[in-house]
Amino acid sequence: MPTHVVVLGKQTGPQEVELLGAGIPSYIVPATRITAGVRRLIDEGHGGKVLAEVQPGKRHGVACNVATLVRELEPTPEDVERLRTELARFRRAGVEGFPTDSDVHVREVLASLVAEGAPFWDPHAHLVERFLRDQVCFPSMWWHDDPEVGVDEMVELLERVARVRRAFPKRKILAAARKDLDRPDTDEEEARERLCVMLCAAANAALEKGHSERFCGPFQIGSEADEPNWIFCRPERFEALLREGILSPWTSRGAQEPHVYKRPPDRGEIDFDNFPSGDDPF
């Protein structure tokens, strides 16, 4: 469900409010889903930025987008503490060039969360994604029925990130992968995963001389919990990332539990009887 930073517009009736955002259509918010803080902004007659999750809805029987779970943009103390906790994990894992949990960096990260439409109360996925943007991970593209695509991707990675140009057992790996894929009972996704294991093992063998980094894994990424991934780094760094919960170890397909933060209480009010999913948000 997309999250938008919108500017409070005007009250269109006793039971609804219209939210206006730059460059996006207006959204209608039922009064039962407006927190006390945002209601105060309306009553005082001035607008302010708020976070709103937008989902399909109806207005007077006509389909439209409805903004729900609206709250003021200013982070709560719980938001700040949760973010500090996450940033401290990266510091303990020895991640260089990543923001610390200082006041300046907390404000900077909160600003980036807002810019990307991420809720304050769930910074983990945002920060992990931000960290992985600057990392070399494998595989970086999707393929399942043509093993040569995966082999070529690994060969290119070895040359680009490690300057390894020595012989790579491409033909041997391709032959094994195609034999595996051609079996009548083979699942293509599982065959792809087995090929990734072979490719990372072969790559790490090629990296044994003169390189401290390895393709470490597999691990799972929250947004792609059904796909194992490998990260190119020192093994001790990978262990620290696992230890701090920045990355989660891969177990098996379909058995992954996404990393989800429970939302802290809003400073305003939430009408639980009208909560969009019907579930307790805490």
C-alpha positions in Angstrom: 0.0 0.0 0.0 1.6 3.3 -1.0 2.3 5.9 1.6 2.2 9.6 0.7 3.2 12.8 2.3 0.4 15.1 1.6 -0.7 18.6 2.7 -3.9 19.0 4.6 -6.4 20.8 2.4 -10.0 21.4 3.5 -12.9 19.9 5.3 -15.5 19.0 2.7 -18.2 17.9 5.2 -18.8 16.8 8.7 -17.7 13.3 7.9 -14.7 13.8 5.5 -11.7 15.8 4.8 -9.9 16.4 1.5 -6.1 16.1 1.5 -4.1 17.9 -1.2 -0.6 17.1 -2.3 1.7 18.7 -4.8 1.5 16.8 -8.1 -0.9 14.1 -6.9 -4.7 13.9 -6.9 -6.7 14.9 -3.9 -7.6 12.2 -1.4 -10.8 12.0 0.7 -10.4 10.9 4.3 -13.3 9.7 6.4 -13.6 11.6 9.6 -13.4 8.3 11.6 -9.8 7.8 10.3 -8.5 11.2 11.2 -6.3 11.4 14.3 -6.8 14.0 17.0 -3.7 15.9 16.0 -4.8 16.3 12.4 -8.3 17.2 13.5 -6.8 20.0 15.6 -5.1 21.4 12.4 -8.4 21.4 10.7 -10.2 23.1 13.6 -7.5 25.7 13.8 -8.0 26.6 10.2 -4.5 25.9 8.8 -2.9 23.1 6.9 0.1 21.0 7.7 2.0 18.0 6.3 0.7 14.6 7.3 1.4 11.0 6.4 -1.4 9.1 4.7 -1.7 5.6 3.4 -3.8 5.5 0.3 -6.0 2.7 -0.8 -9.0 2.3 -3.2 -12.3 3.4 -1.8 -15.6 5.0 -2.6 -17.0 8.5 -2.2 -20.8 8.8 -2.5 -20.8 5.4 -4.4 -18.1 6.5 -6.8 -14.7 4.8 -6.9 -11.8 7.0 -5.6 -8.7 6.8 -3.6 -9.1 7.1 0.2 -6.3 8.1 2.6 -6.2 6.2 5.8 -4.2 6.2 9.0 -3.5 9.9 8.8 -1.1 11.4 11.4 1.0 14.5 11.7 4.4 14.4 10.1 6.4 15.3 13.2 8.0 12.1 14.5 7.1 10.9 18.0 9.7 10.2 20.7 9.0 6.5 19.9 9.8 7.1 16.2 13.2 8.7 17.1 14.2 6.0 19.6 13.3 3.3 17.1 15.4 5.0 14.4 18.3 5.4 16.9 18.2 1.7 17.7 18.4 0.8 14.0 21.3 3.2 13.3 23.2 1.8 16.3 22.9 -1.7 14.7 24.8 -0.5 11.6 27.4 1.1 13.8 28.0 -2.1 15.8 28.2 -4.0 12.5 31.1 -1.7 11.5 29.3 -0.3 8.4 31.3 2.6 7.2 29.9 5.7 5.6 26.4 5.0 7.2 24.7 7.6 9.4 25.3 7.4 13.1 22.6 7.8 15.7 23.6 11.4 16.4 20.9 14.1 16.4 22.1 15.5 13.1 22.0 12.1 11.4 18.7 11.2 12.9 17.2 14.3 11.5 18.8 13.5 8.1 17.5 10.0 8.0 14.0 11.1 9.1 14.0 13.6 6.3 15.0 10.8 3.8 12.2 8.6 5.2 9.7 11.4 4.5 11.1 12.0 1.0 10.6 8.4 0.1 7.2 8.1 1.7 8.3 5.6 4.4 6.5 5.6 7.8 8.6 6.7 10.7 7.5 3.7 12.7 9.1 1.1 10.3 12.6 2.3 9.5 14.2 -1.1 9.3 13.3 -2.0 5.7 14.2 1.5 4.5 17.6 1.5 6.1 18.4 -2.0 4.9 17.4 -1.1 1.4 19.5 2.1 1.7 22.5 0.0 2.8 22.1 -2.6 0.0 22.0 0.1 -2.7 25.8 0.5 -2.3 26.6 -3.2 -2.0 27.4 -5.8 -4.7 24.8 -8.6 -4.4 24.1 -11.7 -6.4 22.0 -12.4 -8.3 21.0 -8.9 -9.4 18.7 -9.9 -12.2 15.9 -12.5 -12.4 16.4 -15.6 -14.6 15.3 -19.2 -14.2 15.1 -21.1 -17.5 18.5 -20.1 -19.0 21.4 -20.9 -16.7 23.9 -19.2 -19.0 22.4 -15.8 -18.0 23.4 -16.5 -14.4 26.8 -17.8 -15.2 27.6 -14.7 -17.4 26.4 -12.5 -14.5 28.8 -14.0 -12.1 31.7 -13.9 -14.5 31.0 -10.2 -15.1 30.8 -9.5 -11.4 34.1 -11.2 -10.8 35.8 -9.1 -13.5 34.2 -5.9 -12.4 34.4 -5.9 -8.6 37.5 -8.2 -8.0 39.4 -7.9 -11.3 39.4 -11.7 -11.4 40.0 -12.9 -15.0 41.4 -16.4 -14.4 39.7 -19.5 -15.7 36.2 -20.0 -14.5 34.5 -23.4 -14.9 31.7 -22.0 -17.0 31.2 -25.1 -19.3 31.2 -27.5 -16.4 28.7 -25.4 -14.4 26.5 -24.9 -17.4 26.4 -28.6 -18.2 25.5 -29.5 -14.6 22.8 -26.7 -14.5 21.2 -27.8 -17.7 21.2 -31.4 -16.7 19.5 -30.4 -13.4 17.0 -28.2 -15.3 16.1 -30.9 -17.8 15.0 -33.4 -15.2 11.2 -33.8 -15.5 10.6 -33.3 -11.8 12.8 -30.2 -11.5 11.3 -26.9 -10.2 12.9 -24.1 -12.2 13.2 -21.7 -9.2 14.8 -24.4 -7.1 17.2 -25.3 -9.9 18.1 -21.6 -10.2 18.9 -21.5 -6.4 21.1 -24.6 -6.7 22.9 -22.9 -9.6 23.5 -19.8 -7.5 25.1 -22.0 -4.8 27.5 -23.5 -7.4 28.3 -20.1 -8.9 29.1 -18.6 -5.5 31.3 -21.6 -4.5 33.2 -21.3 -7.8 33.6 -17.6 -7.5 34.9 -17.9 -3.9 37.4 -20.5 -5.0 38.6 -18.0 -7.6 38.9 -15.3 -4.9 41.0 -17.4 -2.6 44.3 -15.9 -3.8 44.7 -12.2 -3.1 41.2 -11.3 -2.0 39.6 -11.0 1.4 36.0 -10.6 0.1 33.7 -13.5 -0.7 30.2 -14.0 -1.9 28.5 -14.6 1.5 25.1 -16.0 2.0 22.5 -16.9 1.4 20.4 -14.3 3.1 16.9 -12.9 2.6 15.8 -9.4 1.8 12.5 -8.3 3.4 10.9 -7.2 0.1 12.0 -10.3 -1.7 11.7 -12.9 1.1 11.2 -15.8 -1.2 14.6 -15.4 -3.0 18.0 -16.2 -1.5 20.7 -13.6 -2.1 24.5 -13.3 -1.7 26.5 -10.2 -0.7 30.1 -9.5 -1.7 32.0 -8.6 1.5 34.4 -10.0 4.1 32.9 -13.1 5.9 33.4 -11.4 9.3 31.3 -8.4 8.0 28.6 -10.8 6.9 28.5 -12.4 10.3 28.2 -9.0 12.0 25.3 -8.1 9.6 23.5 -11.3 10.6 24.3 -10.9 14.3 22.8 -7.3 14.4 19.7 -8.4 12.5 20.5 -6.2 9.5 20.4 -9.2 7.2 18.4 -12.3 7.9 19.7 -15.8 7.1 17.9 -17.8 4.4 16.2 -21.0 5.6 13.9 -22.3 2.9 11.4 -21.0 0.4 8.0 -20.2 1.9 9.3 -20.3 5.4 10.5 -16.7 5.6 9.0 -14.2 8.1 9.3 -10.6 7.0 10.8 -8.1 9.4 7.9 -6.0 10.5 7.9 -3.3 13.2 4.7 -2.9 15.2 3.5 0.6 14.8 3.9 2.7 18.1 0.8 4.4 19.4 -0.1 7.5 17.6 -0.3 10.8 19.5 -3.8 11.2 18.3 -6.7 8.8 18.2 -7.5 5.8 16.0 -11.0 4.4 15.8 -10.3 0.7 15.9 -13.7 -0.2 14.6 -12.9 1.6 11.4 -9.3 0.4 11.0 -9.0 -0.4 7.3 -7.8 -4.0 7.6 -10.0 -4.8 10.6 -6.9 -5.8 12.5 -5.3 -4.2 15.6 -2.4 -2.1 14.2 -0.4 -2.6 17.3 
